[in-house]
Amino acid sequence: MALPRGKHTRRAPDAIDLGLKPRKAAPFEFVLDALAPIRPRTNPMFGCLAVYVGEEIVFILRDKRKPPADDGVWLATTGQHHESLRREFPNMRSLQLFKTAMTSWQVLPADAPDFEETALRACELVLARDPRIGKIPRSRRAPKSRPRNAPPPR
């Protein structure tokens, strides 16, 4: 039986109809699947995919292959947690992309032999609300107070 035609039977336009590029698949989608119970949200960032839980950024998923050294799961953490996280993730290291000796961001490299296993372990830590992973981005933090005579930030 044919459906009646009218305003209620129109299909929604898709990306091709609107002349938009279809979205790329998320890199390392298994990470998002593992975090599904806590409803993460994602946002494109630097050609990668940032993963947020509540107000905190927890991961950046990078699979760009140029340069491939930093492809993998980036952990949002701080220097004080590097040592304890490195005990859990021996292949974890600072990003090479930033060309500094150490950064707060650490990467679980995609080319490591145990990449999926360690990425899923990192997801377990996020699910358990481990305080070592996750940071509130600067743009969402309360502004720092400044002395009255100080000029406004540029």
Steps between C-alpha positions, in 0.01 A plus 500: 500500500643837400539767763305819447713790384490815700692709745525216753661250263796708382836350578765701677772632271831324533851641462507435125171687446638801684832501316692424819787260536395190690662471843804280533471200726634565848855376548524204737124477531535214749603765757168681459316169519675418830405840644137483380356429849605849616387673179817675386474785255749570226626808326739534206829651615822552302389246240447247779203413719479630857302287746325664794327358804299771665712815503830311482697413191631147553647392165591617156481229235757554224546290187657738247808303394692827442710474713387159623704510821223668697207302361305328773308600810620819667436508874407829664702492819755699696869449569434386855321191367747394232698261717199312634339481156825379345496206743161403355590591141870428437474616135350838596719799417490875447390629163778552247289740295551783751881464490540539874655258746178448693141611457195447715345313207620143478439257216423132484660445158293321237805308380561338840437123497249528786327819378138382511547334837657810656245736340219289646674503839512881479125494427448291814684765702277772355188292571622461859551881518874463565621853584824451305320525165299806403540875513260789478609698194630851566216664311250347745691568820413795718718795402797564727471815702752768413627797699296818457784688334587221256404552136240263356635189324551522126 
